[in-house]
Amino acid sequence: MSGPTELFVIADDLSGAAETAAVLARPGAASRVVLAGGGRPLRVAPGLTVVDLDSRTAAPADAADSVHAALAAAPPSARIVKKIDSLLRGNLAAEIGALAAARRVVLAPALPVAERTVRDGVVHLSGIPLHETDAWRIEPSPAPLSVAAALAPLRTTVLGLEAVRGDVAAALAGALERAPVVICDAVTDADLDALAAAALARPDIVLAGSGAFAAAIGRVVAGPPVESGAPRPERPPSVLVVVGSAADVAAQQVERLLADGARELRVPIAGARLEPGVTVLRPAPGAGADPRTVVAALARAVVDLDPGPDGADLVLTGGETARRVLDELGIDQLEPLAQIGHGAVRSRTADGRHVVTRPGSFGGVDSLRDIVAELQSLSPEDQEGAMTATAASNDARPLVAVTMGDGAGVGPEVIVPAVVHPDTLARCRPVVIGDAARLRLAARIIGQEVEIVTVDEPAQAEFGGNRINVIDLGLLPEDLPWGAVSAVAGEAAYQYIRVAAELAVAGAVQGICTAPLNKEALHAAGHRFPGHTELLAHLTGTEEVSMMLTTPKVKVVHVTTHIGLIDAVARIEPGLVERTVRRGHEALVRAGVTEPKIGVCGINPHAGENGLFGYGEEEEKIVPALKVLQADGIDARGPLPADTAFFLAGRGDYDLIVAMYHDQGHAPVKVLGIESGVNITVGLPVIRTSVDHGTAFDIAGQGVAEPGSMVEALRQAAELASRPAA
């Protein structure tokens, strides 16, 4: 995409609006949730705007009118995004119909993180069709049999999963010719990423879908940062938690807070006052079956209790509850600051109050406890910061699968200290795929006290202290020698990668970090792959990926890698060069480099020096790609003499160097910082990082391996990983 993209998002409830703002906001960029209605004019400013129409329970005609009014207020250049409920609740047909009256709509309701998928145009919950579950038990009508049924009488067509995972751009173009609304199948976040990229390439359509689809849009779109609002100097003494949901899990969450010493108030509050500490406000038992009456009473009670922005932060569960409370308090705009768990978003009001919103039925039994702890522990930096890329609580840190590599090498010895390192745990949730017994042996060798706990899947992992979570494949014998090539270790290393790849494709992890494997051992086990990059591409069904090496001084991405020099030159062609640069550019943008400067090496000495060296390879194979990239707004320069390119990158002129073949990129990187170098694979369904050193058989098992590169690899995996979607 050329240049930054301004987004204008329309949502039908407040918690969904806040979730969407959280996954689309970028560090340092202005973003806001605007509470529309009440006769107030809709205010739109530069940056991300998410409008809550508060139309989930409105009459269909009123909901459609609200969408038309929002469209009229949208900046002419903005891309329109519509947040819908992943369970298809609300005025879906009326609101999508209002959008489709003006332009075509691509609709992707899947929410993989919650096991809500779409196959053949039908929403499934954990594999069961929506209409066969009880998800709509409190709705006034039965659940729709399909997304098309929910949109009736709109004319729709379905883009099937096979098309999504094939030439999705061509398939989408054909579908848009058939109907004004295209319903898209999706099972994983990778499917949503592909749909977002294809849809954003067409400026004439509206993108509609779940919070996960919004997150996919955010991974594709980038723009320059805009300054955020002013900080609040001090945290208030009280936290008021308002719970309107009658769900069993909500009651359990409240009980955990009360066990921690929170005070409970029931509506009506009869002149009670808010005290320092944590107060839970909820309806009286048997308060009535009409949810609107219950929520209205809660909102009035909050007004009676509220000491003002200097006296209390708010935790509001349920979109309807949150909206009514904020309306009663006269709050019409929120600035999203951080996502602190699935669906839970911490925002700031114009007067500096912090407000956490969350859908009523979301979260585990400790969810409210974690939210309150987040508010009570805010540092001044937390209070003043704009939306952060990494959440502060466990739930929002990306899950990273850490593969143990060759068990005869230094992998286990560098993994143990790296995964419990404070810098690692501050940024991500690492789950090791490997051999628990080997890790325990490595811990004894290096003299580190850890608790190694086996889990069956990443979702079972718990984090804190010196706990290491391991999916234990148990493939290594207890007497496996250190520092020796072994087909058994090679087979185990392959299986660790296979499991990590499956988790990535399923959306169970957001990143992969690999300890080194030994190619000879891998081949001895019958797996003829040059290395991790090619193996992961094969296992994830990815046709083309790129290897990126990073050090503190320079980053380099390779057009070709593990092939001979003659074959490499033959393989280089404009399309491959262009795709490689784009993958590198995307990785840097995801890491926060908004406008990367990219230097592209030539093939021959002195980049051919105008045909003096070679046979015009630069002009034939590289220059056409650079012209296309530059036309799309990517700052890619070259072809550059390789020696000059790396010198300039080392002094900071370039953010990324594109090398044409393996040694052209590897040699300078290893001179400039192999001890802290990281190998990154870009183009996979999730980011993959690795230390840029081998198995080091000569020192394996001696307790002298340096874990710094693994800590750095985990840091970059966390930095580049997608986030659990809302």
C-alpha positions in Angstrom: 0.0 0.0 0.0 1.2 3.5 -0.8 1.3 5.9 2.1 -0.5 5.8 5.4 -4.2 4.9 5.6 -6.7 6.8 7.7 -9.4 4.5 9.2 -12.9 5.4 10.3 -14.6 2.6 12.2 -18.3 2.2 12.9 -19.3 0.0 15.9 -22.7 -0.8 17.4 -21.7 -1.1 21.1 -19.1 0.5 23.4 -17.1 -2.6 24.4 -16.7 -3.6 20.8 -15.7 -0.1 19.8 -13.0 0.0 22.5 -11.7 -3.5 21.5 -11.4 -2.3 17.9 -9.7 0.9 18.8 -7.2 -1.1 20.9 -6.2 -3.5 18.0 -6.0 -0.7 15.4 -4.2 1.9 17.5 -0.4 2.3 17.1 2.2 3.4 19.6 2.3 7.2 19.7 -0.6 7.6 17.3 -3.8 9.6 18.1 -6.9 7.4 18.5 -10.3 8.0 20.0 -13.6 6.2 20.6 -16.5 8.7 20.1 -19.8 8.0 21.8 -22.3 9.1 19.2 -25.9 10.1 20.0 -27.7 12.4 22.5 -28.0 15.1 19.9 -24.2 15.7 19.9 -22.4 16.5 16.6 -20.1 13.7 15.6 -16.5 15.1 16.0 -13.8 13.7 13.8 -10.1 14.6 14.2 -6.9 13.4 12.5 -6.0 9.8 13.4 -8.0 6.8 14.2 -11.7 7.4 14.9 -14.0 4.6 16.2 -17.6 5.6 16.5 -19.9 3.8 18.9 -23.4 4.2 17.5 -25.0 2.5 20.5 -27.3 0.8 18.0 -27.1 -2.9 19.1 -30.6 -2.9 20.5 -32.1 0.0 18.4 -34.9 -0.3 15.9 -33.5 -1.5 12.5 -34.5 1.7 10.7 -32.8 3.8 13.4 -29.7 1.7 13.3 -29.5 2.2 9.5 -30.0 6.0 9.9 -27.1 6.1 12.4 -24.8 4.4 9.9 -25.8 6.9 7.2 -25.1 9.8 9.6 -21.7 8.3 10.5 -20.8 7.9 6.9 -21.6 11.5 6.2 -19.2 12.6 9.0 -16.3 10.4 7.8 -13.3 12.0 6.2 -13.6 11.6 2.4 -10.2 9.9 2.2 -10.8 7.5 5.1 -11.2 3.7 4.7 -14.5 2.6 6.3 -14.4 -0.3 8.7 -17.5 -1.8 10.3 -17.1 -3.7 13.6 -19.8 -6.4 13.9 -20.5 -8.9 16.7 -18.8 -12.2 15.9 -22.0 -14.0 17.0 -24.0 -11.9 14.5 -26.1 -10.2 17.1 -27.5 -6.7 16.7 -28.9 -5.0 13.6 -26.6 -6.7 11.2 -28.8 -6.6 8.1 -29.9 -3.0 8.6 -26.4 -1.7 9.2 -24.6 -3.7 6.5 -27.4 -2.8 4.2 -26.8 0.9 4.8 -23.2 0.5 4.0 -23.9 -1.7 0.9 -26.2 1.0 -0.5 -23.2 3.1 -1.2 -20.4 0.6 -1.8 -19.5 -3.1 -1.8 -18.8 -4.8 1.5 -16.3 -7.5 2.5 -17.5 -9.3 5.6 -15.3 -11.5 7.8 -17.0 -12.4 11.2 -14.5 -15.0 12.3 -12.8 -14.6 15.8 -10.2 -17.5 15.9 -8.9 -16.6 19.4 -12.4 -17.5 20.8 -12.8 -20.5 18.5 -15.4 -18.7 16.4 -14.8 -19.7 12.8 -16.7 -19.4 9.5 -16.9 -22.3 7.1 -19.2 -22.3 4.0 -20.7 -19.1 5.2 -21.8 -20.5 8.6 -20.4 -19.3 12.0 -19.1 -22.2 14.1 -18.4 -22.1 17.9 -15.7 -24.7 18.7 -16.7 -26.5 15.5 -20.4 -26.4 16.2 -22.7 -24.3 13.9 -24.0 -21.2 15.8 -27.6 -22.2 15.5 -26.9 -25.5 17.3 -25.4 -23.7 20.3 -27.0 -21.7 23.2 -25.1 -18.5 22.3 -28.3 -16.8 21.4 -30.3 -18.1 24.4 -31.2 -14.6 25.8 -31.8 -13.1 22.3 -35.5 -12.4 21.3 -35.1 -14.7 18.2 -33.3 -17.9 17.2 -29.8 -17.8 15.9 -29.5 -17.5 12.1 -28.7 -20.6 10.1 -25.9 -18.8 8.2 -24.4 -15.3 7.8 -26.4 -14.9 4.6 -29.6 -15.6 6.6 -28.6 -13.0 9.2 -28.2 -10.5 6.3 -31.4 -11.3 4.5 -32.8 -9.9 2.3 -29.4 -8.5 1.2 -27.8 -10.1 -1.9 -24.7 -12.0 -0.8 -22.1 -14.5 -1.9 -19.6 -16.7 0.0 -15.9 -16.6 -0.5 -14.9 -20.2 0.6 -11.9 -21.2 2.6 -10.1 -22.7 -0.5 -10.4 -19.4 -2.3 -9.2 -17.5 0.8 -6.1 -19.7 0.9 -5.5 -19.5 -2.8 -5.4 -16.4 -5.1 -7.5 -14.5 -2.7 -7.2 -11.2 -4.6 -8.6 -12.7 -7.8 -11.3 -14.7 -6.0 -12.4 -11.6 -4.1 -12.6 -9.5 -7.3 -14.8 -12.2 -8.8 -17.0 -12.4 -5.7 -17.5 -8.6 -5.7 -18.8 -8.8 -9.2 -21.4 -11.4 -8.1 -22.9 -9.6 -5.1 -22.6 -6.3 -3.1 -21.8 -8.2 0.1 -19.1 -10.9 0.2 -19.2 -13.3 3.2 -15.7 -14.6 3.8 -14.8 -18.0 5.4 -11.9 -17.9 7.8 -10.5 -20.3 10.4 -7.2 -18.7 11.5 -5.7 -15.3 11.9 -3.6 -16.0 8.8 -6.8 -16.3 6.8 -8.0 -12.9 8.1 -4.6 -11.4 7.3 -4.9 -12.6 3.7 -8.4 -11.2 3.4 -7.4 -7.9 4.9 -4.5 -7.4 2.5 -6.7 -8.3 -0.5 -9.6 -6.0 0.6 -7.4 -3.1 1.5 -5.9 -3.2 -2.0 -9.3 -2.2 -3.3 -10.2 1.4 -2.3 -13.8 1.1 -3.3 -15.0 -1.3 -0.6 -16.0 -1.3 3.1 -14.3 -3.9 5.4 -16.6 -5.3 8.0 -16.0 -8.0 10.6 -15.0 -9.1 14.1 -12.3 -7.6 16.3 -9.9 -10.2 14.9 -10.5 -8.9 11.3 -9.9 -5.4 12.7 -6.6 -6.7 14.1 -5.7 -8.1 10.7 -6.4 -4.7 9.1 -4.1 -3.1 11.7 -1.3 -5.5 10.7 -1.6 -4.4 7.1 -2.1 -0.7 7.6 0.6 1.7 8.8 0.8 5.5 9.2 2.9 8.2 10.9 2.4 8.7 14.6 0.4 11.7 16.0 0.9 13.1 19.4 -1.5 11.9 22.1 -3.2 13.7 25.0 -1.7 15.1 28.2 -0.8 12.8 31.2 -2.7 12.6 34.5 -0.1 13.2 37.3 -1.5 10.9 40.0 -3.7 7.8 40.3 -7.0 8.3 42.2 -7.5 6.4 45.5 -10.5 4.4 44.4 -11.5 1.9 41.7 -15.2 1.4 41.1 -16.1 -1.9 39.4 -19.6 -1.9 37.8 -21.0 -5.4 36.9 -24.3 -5.6 35.2 -24.0 -9.2 33.9 -25.8 -12.1 35.5 -23.6 -14.7 33.9 -22.1 -17.3 36.2 -18.5 -16.3 35.3 -19.3 -12.7 36.2 -20.4 -13.7 39.7 -17.2 -15.8 40.1 -15.1 -12.8 39.1 -16.8 -10.7 41.7 -16.3 -13.3 44.4 -12.5 -13.2 43.7 -12.5 -9.4 44.2 -14.4 -9.7 47.4 -12.0 -12.3 48.6 -9.2 -9.8 48.1 -11.0 -7.3 50.3 -13.1 -5.3 47.9 -16.3 -3.7 49.2 -19.6 -4.6 47.7 -22.6 -2.3 47.1 -25.9 -3.4 45.7 -28.4 -1.2 43.9 -30.2 0.8 45.3 -27.2 2.2 47.2 -29.3 4.3 49.7 -26.9 7.2 50.2 -23.6 5.2 50.3 -20.4 7.0 49.5 -17.3 5.7 47.6 -14.4 4.9 49.9 -10.7 4.5 49.1 -9.9 1.0 47.7 -11.9 -1.2 45.4 -15.7 -1.1 45.4 -17.9 -3.5 43.4 -21.4 -2.2 42.3 -24.0 -4.6 41.0 -27.7 -5.1 41.0 -29.6 -6.4 44.0 -30.5 -10.1 43.8 -33.7 -10.5 41.8 -33.5 -7.0 40.5 -35.7 -7.8 37.5 -35.6 -9.4 34.2 -35.5 -6.2 32.0 -31.8 -5.6 31.3 -32.4 -2.0 30.3 -34.0 -1.2 33.7 -31.2 -2.9 35.5 -28.5 -1.1 33.6 -30.2 2.3 34.0 -30.4 1.8 37.7 -26.7 0.9 37.8 -25.8 4.0 35.8 -27.7 6.3 38.1 -26.0 4.7 41.1 -22.6 5.4 39.6 -23.5 9.1 39.3 -24.6 9.2 42.9 -21.3 7.5 44.0 -18.9 9.2 41.7 -16.4 11.6 43.4 -15.1 12.8 40.0 -12.0 12.0 37.9 -9.6 12.6 40.8 -11.5 10.2 43.0 -12.1 7.0 41.1 -11.1 5.0 38.1 -13.9 2.8 36.5 -14.1 -0.8 35.4 -17.3 -1.3 33.3 -18.3 -4.8 32.2 -20.7 -5.1 29.3 -21.1 -2.8 26.4 -24.6 -1.6 27.4 -23.6 -1.0 31.0 -20.5 0.9 30.0 -22.4 3.1 27.6 -25.2 4.0 30.0 -22.7 4.8 32.8 -20.6 7.1 30.6 -23.7 8.8 29.2 -24.8 9.5 32.7 -21.4 10.9 33.6 -21.4 13.1 30.4 -18.4 11.4 28.9 -18.5 11.3 25.1 -15.0 10.4 24.1 -12.3 7.9 25.2 -8.7 7.5 24.2 -7.6 3.8 24.2 -4.4 3.2 26.0 -3.8 -0.5 26.4 -5.5 -3.9 25.9 -5.1 -5.7 29.2 -6.7 -9.0 28.4 -9.1 -10.5 25.8 -11.7 -7.8 25.2 -10.6 -5.6 28.2 -9.3 -2.2 27.1 -8.0 0.6 29.4 -8.9 4.1 28.1 -8.6 7.6 29.3 -11.3 10.3 29.3 -10.7 14.0 28.5 -10.4 14.9 32.2 -7.8 12.2 32.8 -9.9 9.4 34.4 -8.9 5.8 33.4 -11.8 3.6 32.3 -11.6 -0.1 31.5 -14.4 -1.6 29.3 -14.9 -5.3 28.7 -17.7 -7.5 27.4 -19.7 -8.9 30.3 -19.1 -12.6 29.7 -15.5 -12.4 28.8 -12.5 -13.5 30.8 -11.7 -16.2 33.4 -12.5 -16.1 37.1 -9.4 -13.8 37.8 -10.2 -11.4 35.0 -11.6 -8.5 37.2 -8.8 -9.1 39.7 -6.2 -8.7 37.0 -7.9 -5.5 35.7 -8.0 -3.9 39.1 -4.4 -4.9 39.7 -3.5 -3.2 36.4 -5.1 0.0 37.4 -3.6 0.1 40.9 -0.1 -0.5 39.6 0.0 2.1 36.9 3.3 4.0 36.7 3.4 7.6 35.5 4.7 6.4 32.2 1.7 4.0 31.9 -0.7 6.9 32.7 0.7 9.2 30.1 1.3 6.7 27.3 -0.8 6.3 24.2 -1.9 2.8 23.1 0.9 0.3 23.7 1.9 -2.5 21.4 2.3 -4.9 24.2 -0.3 -5.2 27.0 0.7 -5.0 30.6 -1.1 -8.1 31.8 -0.4 -11.7 31.0 -3.5 -12.2 28.8 -2.4 -9.5 26.3 1.3 -10.6 25.8 1.7 -12.7 22.7 2.1 -16.4 23.1 5.4 -17.5 21.6 6.3 -21.2 20.9 9.9 -21.8 21.7 11.3 -24.8 20.0 14.2 -26.6 21.7 16.3 -27.2 18.6 18.9 -30.0 18.6 18.9 -31.5 22.1 22.6 -32.4 21.8 23.5 -28.7 21.3 23.3 -25.6 23.4 19.6 -25.0 22.8 18.4 -26.3 26.2 21.1 -24.3 28.0 20.2 -21.0 26.4 16.4 -21.6 26.6 16.2 -22.2 30.3 17.6 -18.7 31.4 16.1 -16.9 28.5 12.4 -17.9 29.0 12.4 -16.8 32.7 14.4 -13.7 32.0 12.5 -10.6 33.3 12.8 -8.9 29.9 11.2 -11.9 28.2 8.3 -12.2 30.7 7.6 -8.5 30.4 7.0 -8.8 26.7 5.6 -12.3 25.9 4.4 -15.7 27.2 6.9 -18.3 26.1 5.9 -22.0 25.9 8.7 -24.4 25.1 8.1 -27.2 22.6 10.7 -29.8 23.5 11.8 -32.3 26.1 11.2 -31.6 29.8 13.8 -34.0 31.1 16.5 -32.4 28.9 15.6 -28.9 30.1 15.8 -30.1 33.7 19.3 -31.5 33.0 20.3 -28.2 31.3 19.0 -26.2 34.3 21.2 -28.4 36.6 24.2 -27.9 34.4 23.9 -24.1 34.4 22.9 -24.0 38.1 19.6 -22.3 37.6 16.6 -23.0 39.9 13.5 -23.3 37.7 10.1 -25.1 37.9 9.5 -27.0 34.7 5.8 -27.8 34.2 4.4 -29.8 31.3 1.3 -28.6 29.6 -0.8 -30.0 26.7 -1.4 -26.8 24.9 -0.4 -23.1 25.2 -3.7 -22.1 26.6 -3.0 -24.2 29.7 0.2 -22.3 30.5 0.6 -20.1 33.6 3.4 -17.6 33.9 5.4 -16.1 36.7 8.5 -16.6 38.8 10.8 -19.3 37.5 8.1 -21.4 36.0 8.9 -22.8 32.5 5.9 -24.3 30.6 6.8 -27.2 28.3 4.8 -29.1 25.7 6.8 -32.3 26.4 7.2 -34.6 23.3 9.5 -36.9 25.3 11.5 -37.9 22.2 15.1 -37.8 23.6 16.8 -40.7 25.5 18.1 -39.8 29.0 21.6 -40.7 27.9 21.8 -38.6 24.7 25.4 -37.4 24.6 26.1 -33.7 24.4 27.9 -32.3 21.3 27.4 -35.2 18.9 25.4 -35.5 15.7 22.4 -37.8 16.3 19.6 -38.9 14.0 17.4 -39.2 17.2 18.1 -35.6 18.1 17.5 -34.5 14.5 14.1 -36.3 14.4 13.1 -34.7 17.7 14.1 -31.2 16.4 11.9 -31.8 13.4 9.0 -32.7 15.5 9.4 -29.7 17.8 9.2 -27.5 14.7 6.2 -29.5 13.3 4.2 -28.9 16.5 5.1 -25.2 16.6 4.0 -24.8 13.0 0.7 -26.5 13.7 0.1 -24.2 16.6 0.9 -21.2 14.5 -1.5 -22.3 11.7 -4.2 -22.9 14.2 -3.7 -19.5 15.7 -2.8 -20.9 19.1 0.5 -18.9 19.2 1.4 -15.5 17.8 5.1 -16.1 17.3 7.8 -18.8 17.1 11.3 -18.6 18.5 13.7 -21.4 17.6 16.8 -22.7 19.2 19.4 -23.9 16.7 19.2 -27.3 14.9 22.0 -29.2 13.3 21.4 -29.7 9.6 23.5 -32.9 9.5 21.3 -34.4 12.2 18.2 -33.3 10.5 19.3 -34.9 7.3 20.3 -38.1 9.1 16.7 -38.3 10.4 15.4 -38.2 6.8 14.3 -34.6 6.6 16.1 -32.9 3.7 15.7 -29.3 4.4 18.5 -26.7 4.4 17.3 -25.1 7.6 14.5 -23.7 9.7 13.4 -21.2 7.1 12.6 -23.8 4.4 11.3 -26.3 6.9 8.8 -23.8 8.4 7.7 -22.7 5.0 7.0 -26.4 4.1 5.1 -27.1 7.3 2.9 -24.0 7.2 2.2 -24.4 3.5 3.9 -21.0 2.7 5.2 -20.8 -0.8 7.7 -18.1 -0.2 9.4 -16.6 2.8 12.5 -14.5 3.5 15.3 -14.7 6.0 16.1 -11.5 7.9 19.2 -11.1 10.2 19.3 -8.4 12.7 22.0 -6.9 15.0 22.0 -3.7 17.0 23.8 -2.0 14.1 22.2 -3.5 10.9 19.3 -5.5 9.6 19.5 -7.5 6.4 16.9 -9.5 4.5 18.0 -12.0 1.8 16.5 -12.5 -1.7 18.1 -16.0 -1.9 19.6 -18.1 0.9 20.7 -21.7 0.9 21.6 -22.3 -2.7 24.8 -22.1 -4.7 26.0 -18.8 -6.0 25.4 -19.6 -9.7 21.9 -20.9 -8.9 21.2 -17.8 -6.7 22.0 -15.4 -9.6 19.8 -17.4 -11.9 16.9 -17.3 -9.4 17.0 -13.6 -8.8 14.3 -11.8 -10.8 12.3 -8.5 -10.4 9.3 -10.2 -8.8 11.3 -12.0 -6.2 13.3 -8.8 -5.4 10.1 -6.9 -5.0 8.4 -9.4 -2.8 11.5 -9.7 -0.6 11.6 -5.9 -0.1 7.9 -5.8 0.8 8.3 -8.5 3.4 11.2 -6.7 5.0 9.3 -3.4 4.9 6.2 -4.9 6.5 8.4 -6.4 9.3 10.0 -3.1 10.1 6.6 -1.3 10.1 5.2 -3.9 12.5 8.3 -3.2 14.7 7.4 0.5 14.8 9.6 1.9 12.0 7.0 3.9 10.3 8.9 4.9 7.1 11.8 2.4 6.7 14.8 3.4 4.5 15.8 0.3 2.6 19.1 -0.1 0.8 19.2 -2.8 -2.0 22.5 -4.4 -2.9 23.6 -5.2 -6.4 24.8 -8.6 -7.5 28.1 -7.7 -9.1 31.1 -5.8 -7.6 30.3 -2.1 -7.5 26.7 -3.0 -8.4 27.9 -3.6 -11.9 29.3 -0.1 -12.3 27.1 0.7 -15.3 27.7 -2.6 -17.0 31.5 -2.7 -16.5 31.1 -5.8 -14.3 28.8 -8.7 -15.1 26.2 -8.8 -17.9 23.7 -6.2 -16.9 22.1 -8.2 -14.0 21.3 -5.2 -11.9 19.4 -3.4 -14.7 17.6 -6.6 -15.6 16.8 -8.1 -12.2 16.8 -5.3 -9.6 16.0 -1.9 -11.2 12.4 -2.9 -12.4 11.5 -4.0 -8.9 12.8 -0.7 -7.4 10.7 1.3 -9.7 7.5 -0.6 -8.7 8.3 -0.3 -5.0 9.1 3.4 -5.2 5.9 4.0 -7.1 4.1 2.4 -4.1 5.8 4.8 -1.6 8.4 2.4 -0.3 11.7 4.1 0.2 13.9 1.4 -1.5 17.2 2.7 -3.0 19.8 1.0 -5.2 21.3 -1.1 -6.6 24.1 -0.3 -4.2 27.6 -1.8 -4.0 27.3 -4.3 -1.1 30.4 -3.0 0.8 29.1 0.6 0.6 25.6 -0.5 1.6 26.6 -2.2 4.8 28.9 0.7 5.7 26.1 3.2 5.3 23.7 0.9 7.3 26.2 0.6 10.1 26.3 4.4 10.6 22.5 4.6 10.5 21.7 5.7 6.9 19.5 2.6 6.3 17.0 0.7 8.4 17.3 -2.4 6.3 19.7 -3.8 3.7 18.5 -6.3 1.0 21.2 -8.8 0.2 21.0 -10.8 -3.0 22.6 -14.0 -1.7 23.5 -15.8 1.5 27.1 -14.7 2.1 26.6 -11.2 0.9 24.3 -10.6 3.9 25.6 -13.1 6.5 29.3 -12.1 6.5 28.8 -8.4 7.4 26.2 -9.3 10.0 28.5 -11.7 11.8 31.2 -9.1 11.9 28.9 -6.5 13.2 27.3 -8.5 16.0 26.8 -12.2 15.9 26.7 -12.5 19.7 23.5 -10.5 19.7 22.3 -11.4 16.2 18.8 -12.7 15.6 17.5 -14.6 12.6 13.9 -13.8 11.6 11.7 -15.5 9.0 9.2 -13.1 7.5 6.3 -14.2 5.3 5.0 -17.1 7.6 1.5 -17.1 9.2 3.4 -15.8 12.3 6.7 -14.2 12.9 9.6 -16.6 13.5 12.9 -15.6 15.2 16.0 -17.5 16.1 19.5 -17.0 17.5 22.0 -16.4 14.8 24.4 -19.1 16.0 24.5 -22.8 15.6 24.3 -25.7 18.0 27.8 -25.1 19.3 28.5 -28.8 19.8 32.0 -27.9 21.1 30.7 -26.2 24.2 27.3 -28.0 24.6 26.6 -29.5 28.0 29.3 -27.4 29.7 27.2 -24.6 31.1 29.1 -21.9 29.4 26.7 -21.0 26.5 25.6 -17.3 26.5 21.8 -16.8 26.5 21.8 -13.2 25.4 21.0 -13.9 21.8 18.1 -16.1 22.8 16.7 -13.3 25.0 17.1 -10.9 22.1 15.4 -13.4 19.8 12.4 -13.6 22.2 12.3 -9.9 22.5 12.1 -9.5 18.7 9.5 -12.3 18.5 7.4 -10.4 21.0 8.0 -7.1 19.2 7.0 -8.4 15.8 4.3 -10.9 16.8 0.6 -10.3 16.2 -1.5 -9.7 19.4 -4.3 -11.9 20.6 -7.2 -10.4 18.8 -10.3 -8.9 20.3 
